[in-house]
Amino acid sequence: MESELQELKDMRRRRGSEEPKMDITPMIDVTFLLLIFFIVASRLDPQMVVDLAKAKHGGAIPEKTSAVLVVTQDNPDNPSIFKGASKEVANQITGSPEEQEEAIRAFVDEECSGGKRYVLIKAERGVKYRHMDRIYKAVKQGITDQQIHVAVIEKR
C-alpha cells in the first residue's frame, strides 16, 4: 500500500512539473492572412491627396492675397459654405450641390482674376471628407496657377 501511495505521489509530481505548451502556429497564420487581406483590399488613390497646412511649421497664408472659403458643419449632410473669411449670411453659397459647385468656381475665378495668389479653404473639424472633396474639386476647376490650401478651424 505504501508503494502504491509513493507511486501516486510520483505521478502527481511528474504531471505538475510539466508546463502546458501552446502552439502559436495558427495564430501566426491568421495574422499573415489578415495582413495580406488588408494589403489587397486597401486602395491607394494618389489623385485624392490634399495638402494640409502644418500646424506648427507650415507657412502662413495671408488672407489678403487669398480667395477664402469657410465651411461650417451646421448640417452633417449639407455643410454651409461662405465666400470670404466671415460667416455672414449674405456671403453664404446656397442651392443644390451642383449649384454650390458652380458658385464656388465663379467666386474663385473672379477672385483669382483679381490677382489673388492662393485659395484658402477653412473648414470646421468634423466636416465630412466627401463634402471637402467636392469643394476642393470645384475650386480646382476654377483656378489656373493658384495654390490651394486647406485648414481646420479649431473651436475653442
N, C-alpha and C positions, 0 to 999 in steps of 0.2 A: 504494500500500500504506500509505503514511503517512497518507493521507487517511482510509483505512478504519479505521486504528488510532485516529486522532483522533475519528472518528465513534463508535466503540465506547466510548471514554473519556467522551465527552459523554453517550452514552446511559446509562452507568453512573452518572454524576453526577446526571442527571435522575431516574433511578429511586431512588437513595439519598436524594435530598433530599425526596422525597415522604414524608410521615408517614402511617402507616396510620390510617384513621378507623374508629371503631366506632359502629355505630348502636345507641343505647340505648333506642330506642322499644319494642321487645318486652319489655325488662326493666321498663320503667315500666308497660306493660300488665299484666304478670304481677303486679307489686306491687299495683296497684289491684285486680286480680281477687282476690288473697289478702285484701286489706283488706276488700273487700265480702263475701267468704265468711265471714270471722271475725265481722263485724258481724251478718250474717244468722244464722249458726249459733250464736252465743252466746245464752245465755238468762239474763236477769237476773230473779231472784226476790226481790223486796223483803221478802217474808214470812220469808225464811230468814236475815235479818240477826241476828247475835249481837253484843251489845255487850260488847266485851272491855275489861277494865280497862287503862288506860295504865300502862306500866311505870314511867315517871319522874314523871308529873304526875297520875296518877289518884288519886282519893280513897281513903283507907283504909277498908276494910270490917271492923269489929270482929267477931271470931268469936263473941263473947258474945251479940250480937244477930242472929246469922245461923244458919240451918239449913245445915249444911255437908255436902257430899257429896264424897268423894275417889274419883277414877277412876284406876286404875293399869293399865298395859299389861303384864300378865302373859301374856296370850294375845291375839294380834292379832285373832282372830275373836270373842272374847268377853272384854272387859276386866273387871277386878274393880271392883266398886262398894262403897264403905264408907260407912256412916252415921256422921257425926261427923268430927272433924278427924284422927283417928288411923286407922291401917291394922290395927286389931285384928281377928282372925278372927271374934270374937263379933259384930262390927258389920257383917260382910260380907253383902251382899244377893246371894243365890244363886237359882238356878232358871232357867227359860226367860226370854227377853227380855220376854214378856208379864207373867210373874210378877214380874220385876225392876221393870218399869214400875209395876205395881200397888203394890209395896212402896215404891217411891220416892214415889208420890203419897200413900200413907198416912203415911210418915215426914214429908214436907214439910207435909202438912195438920196433923199432930199438933204439929210444931214451931211452925208459924205460928199455930196457935190458942193456943199458949202465950205469944205476944207477940213472936215473932221478926219483925224488920222486913225482913230480907234472906234470900236464898237464895244461897249461895256454892258453886259447882261448881269444885273444884280438880282439874285433870287433868294427868297427866304428858304431856310432849311426846311426840308420836308416836301418841297415841290417835286412831283414825280418826274422821273427821268424821261418818260415819253413826252411830257409837255416841254421839258427843256430841249430835248432833241428836235421837236417840231419847231420851236422858236429859233434854235440855232441854225437849222436848215433854211428857214425863211430869211434870217439875217444874212447867211452866206450867199443866198441868191441875189441880195440887194447890194453887194459890195464888189469892189474891184481889187484895190490894193490895201485896204484897211485890215488891221488885225482885230480878231475877235477875242475878248477876254470875258471869262465867266467868274463871278464872285458870289459868295454866300453871305447873305445878310444875317448877322448874328442878333438874336433877340436878347435883350437884357432884362 
